[in-house]
Amino acid sequence: DQQVKQNSPSLSVQEGRISILNCDYTNSMFDYFLWYKKYPAEGPTFLISISSIKDKNEDGRFTVFLNKSAKHLSLHIVPSQPGDSAVYFCAASALNNNDMRFGAGTRLTVKP
Amino acid sequence: GAGVSQSPRYKVAKRGQDVALRCDPISGHVSLFWYQQALGQGPEFLTYFQNEAQLDKSGLPSDRFFAERPEGSVSTLKIQRTQQEDSAVYLCASSLGTAGKQFFGPGTRLTVL
């Protein structure tokens, strides 16, 4: 069962513009959400997280928005840079549960 | 070391062979996780250790899969009698506490012929 879904397998944006990556989840017990970035031949690296008590968390060019009622989160990257080109995974877990569920990933390409 | 390391990085096995994949977590990290990532998919949870105790092995796909972390640091994932469907990238991750963000290794790409 796919509890975390990233419905866009790929996204292409122009350098300097905003990238918006979306993620939906089905399990209402999830209360901690993360975004990971993955380059080829490397493991995923942590990017940003948000707990369910917040609806926004910002770190430099990266902002994550959480809409609990819609069970939806998004990652905004602004301005996008070519070095941001990677696969982005959305992940979710319950704080008292170590079983973290990942989406299938979205491949972001930022064109110079 | 600075991060999670895994070895080997690539492994080719003939169907029916046994393989052992090693994970060195970040020093001092209590929790260790194994994931299986098929092509075009996100990582899927296999098993979780808190120190040397294997607290959750619900994601292991069959009894051919076995993991251990005998001294609470290095972990080994063993797959017996490998099958073609075992071909995937196996990722190890560790975290400082019992929940929260996980730090991933580079993975071991297993190809079963």
HADDOCK unambig.tbl for C-alpha pairs under 7 A between the chains (distance, minus, plus):
assign (segid A and resid 41 and name CA) (segid B and resid 106 and name CA) 6.70 0.50 0.50
assign (segid A and resid 42 and name CA) (segid B and resid 106 and name CA) 4.46 0.50 0.50
assign (segid A and resid 43 and name CA) (segid B and resid 104 and name CA) 5.45 0.50 0.50
assign (segid A and resid 43 and name CA) (segid B and resid 105 and name CA) 5.24 0.50 0.50
assign (segid A and resid 43 and name CA) (segid B and resid 106 and name CA) 4.02 0.50 0.50
assign (segid A and resid 43 and name CA) (segid B and resid 107 and name CA) 5.99 0.50 0.50
assign (segid A and resid 44 and name CA) (segid B and resid 104 and name CA) 5.92 0.50 0.50
assign (segid A and resid 45 and name CA) (segid B and resid 103 and name CA) 6.71 0.50 0.50
assign (segid A and resid 45 and name CA) (segid B and resid 104 and name CA) 6.57 0.50 0.50
assign (segid A and resid 46 and name CA) (segid B and resid 103 and name CA) 6.94 0.50 0.50
assign (segid A and resid 89 and name CA) (segid B and resid 42 and name CA) 6.99 0.50 0.50
assign (segid A and resid 95 and name CA) (segid B and resid 99 and name CA) 6.18 0.50 0.50
assign (segid A and resid 98 and name CA) (segid B and resid 99 and name CA) 6.11 0.50 0.50
assign (segid A and resid 99 and name CA) (segid B and resid 45 and name CA) 6.53 0.50 0.50
assign (segid A and resid 100 and name CA) (segid B and resid 45 and name CA) 6.91 0.50 0.50
assign (segid A and resid 101 and name CA) (segid B and resid 44 and name CA) 6.89 0.50 0.50
assign (segid A and resid 102 and name CA) (segid B and resid 42 and name CA) 5.46 0.50 0.50
assign (segid A and resid 102 and name CA) (segid B and resid 43 and name CA) 6.07 0.50 0.50
assign (segid A and resid 102 and name CA) (segid B and resid 44 and name CA) 6.93 0.50 0.50
assign (segid A and resid 103 and name CA) (segid B and resid 42 and name CA) 5.42 0.50 0.50
assign (segid A and resid 104 and name CA) (segid B and resid 40 and name CA) 6.75 0.50 0.50
assign (segid A and resid 104 and name CA) (segid B and resid 41 and name CA) 4.41 0.50 0.50
assign (segid A and resid 104 and name CA) (segid B and resid 42 and name CA) 4.18 0.50 0.50
assign (segid A and resid 105 and name CA) (segid B and resid 41 and name CA) 6.86 0.50 0.50
assign (segid A and resid 105 and name CA) (segid B and resid 42 and name CA) 6.06 0.50 0.50
